[in-house]
Amino acid sequence: MEYVYSAILIHKCGGKIDEHTVKKVIEAAGGRPDDGKVKALVAALANVDIDKAIKEAALPVAAAPSTTAGTEVKKEEKKEEEKVSDEKAAAGLGALFG
């Protein structure tokens, strides 16, 4: 993930995403860049419009589920976890120590 993060940071700062810059960002963060991963990242992003990809990846507000008249949102009921009594817990610990 650090390779993707470095590319996003470089893009956000207006820099060019190339092997040298990605390596510098990872090193500055205390990492040791892998040449193969850096080359693969740069090659994969060569023809990608990053701004467009970020916009498409973001969930638009209009697409979020909403409650409207006549539409009922079903809520899942959560099962309560069984509470273990102090006696049962103590008995279980006692078994560990013989």
Rosetta blueprint (number, residue, H / E / L):
1 M L
2 E H
3 Y H
4 V H
5 Y H
6 S H
7 A H
8 I H
9 L H
10 I H
11 H H
12 K H
13 C L
14 G L
15 G L
16 K L
17 I L
18 D L
19 E H
20 H H
21 T H
22 V H
23 K H
24 K H
25 V H
26 I H
27 E H
28 A H
29 A L
30 G L
31 G L
32 R L
33 P L
34 D L
35 D H
36 G H
37 K H
38 V H
39 K H
40 A H
41 L H
42 V H
43 A H
44 A H
45 L L
46 A L
47 N L
48 V L
49 D L
50 I H
51 D H
52 K H
53 A H
54 I H
55 K H
56 E H
57 A H
58 A L
59 L L
60 P L
61 V H
62 A H
63 A H
64 A L
65 P L
66 S L
67 T L
68 T L
69 A L
70 G L
71 T L
72 E L
73 V L
74 K L
75 K L
76 E L
77 E L
78 K L
79 K L
80 E L
81 E L
82 E L
83 K L
84 V L
85 S L
86 D H
87 E H
88 K H
89 A H
90 A H
91 A H
92 G H
93 L H
94 G H
95 A H
96 L H
97 F H
98 G L
